[in-house]
Amino acid sequence: MDTLFQSSAFCNLRAPYNEPMTRKGTPDTVQLAVIQMHMTDQLEDNLTRAEEHVRAAAAAGAQVILLPELFENLYFCQAEREEYFELAHPLDDHPFIPRFQDLARELGVVLPVSYFEASGQAYYNSLVCIDADGEVLGNYRKTHIPDGPGYEEKYYFNPGDTGFRVWDTRFGRVGVGICWDQWYPETARAMMLLGADFLLYPTAIGSEPAEVESPNSYQMWQRAMQGHAVSNAVYVGSCNRTGREVVEGSEQTYYGHSFVADYTGAIVAELGEEEEGFLLHTLDLAESRRFRAGMGFFRDRRPELYTPLMTTDGHTRRG
């Protein structure tokens, strides 16, 4: 399988997720690119940089291209400020999603695009999947919302209400979780049961404030997703931002290390902490399907015994 890294020289919704969809036909291979980039507090600067990276990845042969979480601005969730709600926009008449629809259509690529969504009185950390013809296939609202020093997302975001989403694109059935979702094996398994051919996770993660005891470890972050790759016998790709960001006196350095893991969990492509650009890797979906069937993980499941997973305390099922 081929891997390419290129650094940057410049600096109508479809059926709900739980309804069956007609497959377009899964290709035997897919060229996946994950983009790692820094962000500023200027929307147009970030959009232009993102577009340049997408164009470079497409020129190298990418068919599915993943951008980082909330790439439109600095990671504002470092602090709690009312004015940052002004960054949110409704999906209808969004200020930049149509730009990426046009880009996807022009280049013939699939683009999962993260954005800050306003919907009535609610706010979500959301993502639309844009197919290679520019059509928005659907909207996913982040399910798991973190809350801690430097990652104050519960102040800004309602818990997602879409359920997990998988989209039937020109280049396979794509399952996408958002950042904190990547720590939960239930997210990966749900998307696989919905028929995902590969899993993607756009991310914004890096150093922790001094008062937090959690390690500043990209290895732990990677291993969680490598575990999803192993237990589901599936390719996993994740992209992160890079660089130092200061928001309202809070400072974080995002540790990069965007990567692709194969269906055995091995990291087959990875960027460093400060590298900016894209990784391009060939996903052998035909081989991963054969390997997954042979492992028997989905054959040997016992969902009738998984009732504790439907509770918060292991005993009491609500609703």
C-alpha positions in Angstrom: 0.0 0.0 0.0 1.3 3.4 -1.0 1.7 6.4 1.4 2.5 9.9 0.4 3.3 12.9 2.7 3.4 16.4 1.2 4.2 19.3 3.4 2.8 22.7 2.6 5.0 25.2 0.8 2.4 27.9 1.4 2.2 28.3 4.6 -31.0 18.2 0.1 -30.2 15.9 3.1 -30.5 12.2 2.5 -32.2 9.5 4.6 -31.7 9.5 8.4 -28.7 7.5 9.6 -30.9 4.5 10.7 -32.8 4.1 7.4 -31.3 1.8 4.8 -29.6 3.5 1.9 -28.8 2.1 -1.6 -25.1 1.5 -1.9 -23.3 3.2 -4.8 -20.9 0.3 -4.8 -17.8 0.1 -2.6 -14.6 0.5 -4.5 -11.7 -2.0 -3.9 -9.4 0.9 -3.0 -9.7 4.5 -1.9 -7.1 7.2 -1.8 -7.5 8.9 1.6 -5.8 12.2 2.6 -5.8 13.7 6.1 -4.8 17.3 6.5 -2.8 18.8 9.4 -2.7 22.6 9.6 -2.4 25.6 11.9 -5.2 28.0 12.5 -5.5 31.8 13.1 -8.4 34.0 14.3 -9.1 35.1 10.7 -11.8 33.1 8.9 -10.7 33.8 5.4 -7.1 33.0 6.2 -8.1 29.6 7.5 -10.5 28.8 4.7 -7.8 29.8 2.1 -5.2 27.6 3.7 -7.6 24.7 4.0 -8.6 25.0 0.3 -4.9 25.1 -0.7 -4.3 21.9 1.2 -7.3 20.2 -0.3 -6.2 21.2 -3.8 -2.7 19.9 -3.2 -4.1 16.6 -1.8 -6.5 16.2 -4.8 -3.7 16.9 -7.2 -1.7 14.0 -5.7 -4.7 11.7 -6.2 -6.7 11.9 -3.0 -10.4 10.9 -3.3 -11.5 11.5 0.3 -9.9 14.4 2.1 -10.3 15.1 5.9 -9.9 18.5 7.4 -9.4 19.1 11.2 -12.1 19.9 13.7 -13.4 23.5 13.7 -10.7 24.6 11.3 -12.5 27.9 10.7 -10.9 29.6 13.8 -8.7 29.2 16.8 -10.0 26.5 19.2 -12.1 29.0 21.1 -13.3 26.4 23.6 -10.2 27.0 25.7 -12.2 29.7 27.4 -15.9 30.5 28.2 -17.0 33.7 26.5 -20.4 34.7 25.2 -19.1 36.5 22.2 -17.8 33.2 20.7 -21.3 32.0 20.1 -21.3 34.6 17.2 -19.0 32.2 15.3 -21.9 29.7 14.9 -24.1 29.7 11.8 -27.1 27.6 10.6 -26.4 25.0 8.0 -28.8 26.7 5.6 -27.1 29.7 4.0 -23.9 28.9 5.7 -21.0 31.3 5.0 -18.4 28.8 3.9 -19.9 25.3 3.4 -21.1 26.2 -0.2 -17.5 27.1 -0.9 -16.4 23.6 -0.1 -19.3 22.1 -2.0 -18.0 23.9 -5.1 -14.5 22.7 -4.3 -15.6 19.1 -3.9 -17.5 19.3 -7.2 -14.6 20.9 -9.1 -12.1 18.4 -7.8 -14.3 15.3 -7.7 -13.5 14.6 -4.0 -15.4 13.7 -0.9 -15.0 16.4 1.9 -16.2 15.9 5.5 -16.3 19.5 6.8 -16.4 20.4 10.5 -18.2 23.6 11.5 -19.9 25.4 14.5 -23.7 25.0 14.0 -26.5 27.2 15.3 -30.0 25.7 15.1 -32.7 27.7 16.8 -31.6 28.2 20.4 -29.2 25.2 20.2 -25.5 25.1 19.3 -23.7 22.1 18.0 -20.2 20.9 17.1 -21.2 19.5 13.7 -19.9 18.1 10.4 -21.4 17.8 7.0 -20.3 15.1 4.5 -20.0 16.6 1.0 -20.0 14.0 -1.8 -17.7 14.3 -4.9 -20.6 16.0 -6.9 -20.9 18.7 -4.3 -24.0 17.4 -2.7 -24.4 17.6 1.1 -25.2 14.0 2.1 -26.1 14.8 5.7 -25.2 16.5 9.0 -23.7 14.9 12.1 -23.7 16.6 15.5 -21.0 15.5 17.9 -22.3 13.0 20.4 -19.7 13.1 23.2 -19.0 16.6 24.5 -16.0 17.1 26.8 -15.8 19.5 29.7 -12.5 20.3 31.4 -9.8 23.0 31.6 -8.8 24.1 28.1 -11.6 22.1 26.6 -14.8 23.8 27.7 -17.1 22.4 25.1 -20.1 21.8 27.3 -20.4 25.6 27.6 -20.8 25.9 23.9 -22.3 22.8 22.5 -25.5 20.9 23.1 -25.1 17.1 23.0 -25.6 15.8 19.5 -29.0 14.5 18.6 -28.4 12.9 15.1 -27.1 9.6 16.3 -24.0 8.3 14.6 -23.9 8.8 10.8 -22.5 6.9 7.9 -22.6 8.2 4.4 -22.7 6.4 1.1 -20.3 8.4 -1.1 -18.7 8.0 -4.5 -15.7 6.6 -2.8 -17.2 4.2 -0.3 -19.3 4.4 2.8 -17.7 6.9 5.2 -18.2 6.9 9.0 -17.1 10.1 10.8 -16.9 10.9 14.5 -15.6 14.2 15.9 -12.7 14.4 18.4 -14.0 13.3 21.8 -16.0 10.7 20.0 -12.7 9.0 19.1 -12.2 7.8 22.7 -15.4 5.7 22.7 -15.4 2.2 21.3 -19.2 2.4 21.0 -18.8 5.2 18.4 -16.6 3.1 16.2 -18.7 -0.1 16.6 -21.9 1.8 15.8 -20.5 3.2 12.6 -19.3 -0.2 11.6 -22.7 -1.8 12.2 -24.1 0.9 10.0 -21.9 -0.3 7.2 -18.9 2.0 7.3 -16.0 1.0 5.0 -13.5 3.2 7.0 -13.6 5.5 9.9 -12.5 9.2 10.2 -12.0 11.5 13.2 -11.3 15.2 12.8 -9.6 16.5 16.0 -8.4 19.5 18.0 -6.2 18.2 20.8 -2.9 19.1 22.4 -1.3 20.2 25.6 -3.2 20.2 28.8 -3.2 23.1 31.3 -0.8 22.8 34.2 -3.5 21.9 36.7 -4.6 18.9 34.8 -3.1 15.5 35.7 -3.8 13.9 32.3 -0.6 13.3 30.3 0.1 15.4 27.3 0.3 12.2 25.3 -0.4 11.9 21.6 0.5 8.2 21.9 -2.5 7.5 24.1 -4.7 9.5 21.7 -3.4 7.3 18.8 -3.7 4.1 20.7 -7.4 4.6 21.4 -8.1 4.8 17.7 -5.7 2.0 16.8 -7.8 -0.1 19.2 -10.9 0.8 17.1 -9.0 -0.3 14.0 -8.1 -3.6 15.6 -11.4 -4.5 17.1 -13.3 -3.6 14.0 -10.7 -4.7 11.4 -11.0 -1.3 9.7 -8.9 1.5 8.4 -8.9 4.6 10.7 -7.7 8.1 9.8 -7.5 11.1 12.1 -6.3 14.6 11.5 -5.3 17.2 14.1 -4.3 20.9 14.1 -0.8 22.0 14.9 0.8 25.1 16.4 0.4 27.3 19.5 -2.9 29.0 20.1 -3.7 31.6 22.8 -7.4 32.4 23.6 -8.3 34.8 26.4 -4.9 34.2 28.1 -5.2 30.4 27.9 -2.5 28.7 25.8 -2.4 25.4 24.1 0.1 23.7 21.7 -1.6 21.2 19.4 0.5 18.1 19.0 -0.3 17.2 15.4 0.6 13.5 14.8 -2.2 13.1 12.3 -2.1 9.5 11.1 -3.7 6.6 9.3 -4.0 3.1 10.9 -4.6 0.0 8.8 -7.2 -2.7 9.6 -4.7 -4.5 11.9 -4.2 -1.3 13.9 -0.7 -0.6 12.6 0.1 3.1 12.0 1.0 3.2 8.3 1.3 6.9 7.8 2.0 9.7 10.3 2.9 13.4 10.5 5.1 15.0 13.2 4.1 17.5 15.8 4.9 20.6 13.7 4.5 19.4 10.1 1.8 21.0 8.0 0.3 19.4 4.9 -1.3 16.1 4.1 -0.9 12.4 4.3 -2.1 10.3 1.3 -2.6 6.6 1.8 -4.2 3.9 -0.3 -6.9 2.0 1.6 -7.3 -1.5 0.4 -11.0 -1.9 1.2 -11.3 -5.3 -0.5 -8.6 -6.8 1.6 -9.9 -5.2 4.8 -13.4 -6.7 4.1 -11.8 -10.2 3.7 -9.7 -9.8 6.8 -12.7 -8.5 8.8 -14.9 -11.5 7.8 -12.1 -13.9 8.6 -11.5 -12.5 12.1 -15.1 -13.1 13.1 -15.5 -10.2 15.4 -19.0 -9.4 14.0 -20.0 -13.0 13.7 -19.3 -13.7 17.4 -20.9 -10.6 18.8 -23.6 -11.2 21.5 -25.7 -8.0 21.5 -28.4 -9.6 23.6 -25.9 -9.6 26.5 -24.8 -6.0 26.1 -27.6 -4.5 28.2 -25.2 -2.8 30.7 -24.0 -0.7 27.8 -27.5 0.9 27.6 -27.1 2.2 31.2 -25.0 4.8 32.9 -24.2 2.8 36.0 -24.2 -0.7 34.7 -27.6 -1.6 36.2 -30.4 0.9 35.7 -31.8 1.4 32.3 -33.7 4.6 31.9 -36.5 5.5 29.5 
